[in-house]
Amino acid sequence: MSEILQWSGAIVVLIAFGLSQAGRWAASSYRYLVLNLIGGFGLSAAAALSHQWGFALLEGVWGLVAAWGISNRLRGRVVRIPTS
């Protein structure tokens, strides 16, 4: 189960990152943030199952930051992302 979560979470996060880097998705878009939320929490759960607490913390915070971004978008707050 842990390995399935690891692979799934990693693939989801990497897809979002790749599409963002290719200029196809904005880093503030819902789809980018949702994939990071799913991937981050999935990887955090997998790390916790494997007792890898540092990685669980990293990915849990990754998921929380994505949730925060979604929350800001839902409330109409403009998120400014530096371009260079």
Residue frames relative to the residue before (quaternion, step in Angstrom):
aa qw qx qy qz dx dy dz
M 1.0000 0.0000 0.0000 0.0000 0.00 0.00 0.00
S 0.6511 0.5275 -0.3158 0.4452 3.58 0.92 -0.90
E 0.6738 0.4996 -0.3044 0.4512 3.58 0.92 -0.86
I 0.6169 0.5283 -0.3451 0.4703 3.59 1.05 -0.69
L 0.6481 0.5065 -0.3105 0.4765 3.60 0.98 -0.83
Q 0.6376 0.5355 -0.3271 0.4470 3.58 0.98 -0.84
W 0.6946 0.4718 -0.2746 0.4685 3.57 0.79 -1.02
S 0.6727 0.5025 -0.2978 0.4541 3.57 0.87 -0.96
G 0.6759 0.4974 -0.2901 0.4600 3.58 0.86 -0.96
A 0.6641 0.5051 -0.3034 0.4602 3.57 0.91 -0.91
I 0.6599 0.5070 -0.3123 0.4582 3.59 0.89 -0.88
V 0.6522 0.5201 -0.3146 0.4529 3.59 0.93 -0.89
V 0.6784 0.4783 -0.2941 0.4737 3.59 0.87 -0.93
L 0.6789 0.4975 -0.2970 0.4510 3.60 0.92 -0.86
I 0.6007 0.5383 -0.3589 0.4697 3.60 1.08 -0.63
A 0.6639 0.4994 -0.3043 0.4662 3.57 0.87 -0.96
F 0.6677 0.5022 -0.2996 0.4608 3.57 0.90 -0.94
G 0.6646 0.5143 -0.3041 0.4488 3.58 0.88 -0.91
L 0.6780 0.4775 -0.2945 0.4750 3.58 0.91 -0.86
S 0.6168 0.5254 -0.3406 0.4770 3.58 1.11 -0.61
Q 0.6863 0.4850 -0.2816 0.4632 3.57 0.88 -0.93
A 0.6592 0.4947 -0.2987 0.4812 3.57 1.15 -0.61
G 0.5095 -0.6736 0.4024 0.3532 3.58 1.28 -0.07
R 0.5026 0.6696 -0.4148 0.3562 3.59 1.26 0.25
W 0.7721 0.1752 -0.1047 0.6018 3.59 1.17 -0.57
A 0.3943 -0.6802 0.5629 0.2550 3.55 -1.05 0.79
A 0.5464 -0.6332 0.4412 0.3253 3.57 -1.06 0.71
S 0.6868 0.4419 -0.2871 0.5007 3.59 1.23 -0.25
S 0.4606 0.6901 -0.4510 0.3291 3.62 1.25 0.10
Y 0.6175 -0.5588 0.4027 0.3799 3.55 -1.17 0.58
R 0.6803 0.5028 -0.3208 0.4260 3.60 0.81 -0.89
Y 0.6249 0.5179 -0.3364 0.4776 3.59 1.06 -0.72
L 0.6913 0.4852 -0.2763 0.4586 3.57 0.86 -1.00
V 0.6555 0.5081 -0.3199 0.4580 3.61 0.94 -0.82
L 0.6545 0.4927 -0.3290 0.4697 3.61 0.93 -0.78
N 0.6494 0.4970 -0.3215 0.4774 3.60 1.03 -0.70
L 0.6074 0.5415 -0.3432 0.4691 3.58 1.08 -0.68
I 0.6898 0.4716 -0.2734 0.4766 3.58 0.81 -1.01
G 0.6956 0.4814 -0.2758 0.4565 3.57 0.83 -0.98
G 0.6632 0.5175 -0.3044 0.4469 3.57 0.92 -0.89
F 0.7046 0.4427 -0.2724 0.4831 3.57 0.86 -0.92
G 0.6111 0.5429 -0.3495 0.4579 3.59 1.09 -0.63
L 0.6791 0.4720 -0.2829 0.4859 3.56 0.95 -0.89
S 0.6159 0.5393 -0.3406 0.4624 3.57 1.08 -0.69
A 0.6530 0.5050 -0.3080 0.4729 3.58 0.96 -0.86
A 0.6492 0.5133 -0.3171 0.4632 3.58 0.95 -0.86
A 0.6566 0.5042 -0.3092 0.4681 3.58 0.96 -0.83
A 0.6452 0.5124 -0.3260 0.4635 3.58 0.97 -0.79
L 0.6350 0.5271 -0.3300 0.4582 3.60 1.00 -0.78
S 0.7235 0.4061 -0.2228 0.5119 3.57 1.16 -0.67
H 0.4318 -0.7258 0.4282 0.3217 3.58 1.34 0.13
Q 0.4117 0.6589 -0.5022 0.3796 3.57 1.04 0.87
W 0.1525 -0.8795 0.4451 0.0715 3.53 0.45 1.29
G 0.6184 0.5384 -0.3541 0.4498 3.60 1.01 -0.63
F 0.6710 0.4786 -0.2778 0.4935 3.55 0.97 -0.90
A 0.6115 0.5404 -0.3434 0.4649 3.60 1.06 -0.73
L 0.6471 0.5085 -0.3121 0.4747 3.58 0.98 -0.84
L 0.6528 0.5281 -0.3133 0.4436 3.59 0.83 -0.99
E 0.7409 0.4176 -0.2345 0.4708 3.57 0.71 -1.06
G 0.5985 0.5494 -0.3598 0.4589 3.59 1.12 -0.58
V 0.6534 0.4843 -0.3034 0.4965 3.57 1.00 -0.83
W 0.5882 0.5662 -0.3572 0.4538 3.61 1.05 -0.74
G 0.6787 0.4843 -0.2750 0.4787 3.57 0.92 -0.94
L 0.6540 0.5144 -0.3115 0.4589 3.59 1.00 -0.82
V 0.6366 0.5140 -0.3280 0.4722 3.58 1.01 -0.77
A 0.6360 0.5066 -0.3277 0.4811 3.59 1.00 -0.75
A 0.6392 0.5160 -0.3210 0.4713 3.60 0.99 -0.81
W 0.6280 0.5298 -0.3214 0.4709 3.58 1.03 -0.79
G 0.6475 0.5157 -0.3092 0.4682 3.59 1.00 -0.85
I 0.6415 0.5062 -0.3176 0.4810 3.58 1.00 -0.82
S 0.6420 0.5318 -0.3137 0.4546 3.57 0.95 -0.90
N 0.6523 0.5074 -0.3111 0.4693 3.58 0.93 -0.86
R 0.6523 0.5081 -0.3148 0.4662 3.59 0.93 -0.85
L 0.6626 0.5142 -0.3096 0.4480 3.59 0.93 -0.88
R 0.7049 0.4373 -0.2519 0.4983 3.58 1.12 -0.66
G 0.5508 -0.6616 0.3654 0.3541 3.56 1.29 0.12
R 0.4310 0.6909 -0.4728 0.3366 3.55 1.21 0.33
V 0.3813 -0.7158 0.5435 0.2163 3.53 -0.98 0.90
V 0.1901 -0.7665 0.6059 0.0957 3.54 -0.82 1.03
R 0.2085 -0.7861 0.5728 0.1027 3.54 -0.66 1.11
I 0.0814 -0.7934 0.6032 0.0035 3.53 -0.71 1.13
P 0.4316 -0.7061 0.4898 0.2742 3.59 -0.65 1.04
T 0.3388 -0.7549 0.5280 0.1913 3.56 -1.03 0.77
S 0.8193 0.0297 -0.0420 0.5710 3.59 1.15 -0.30
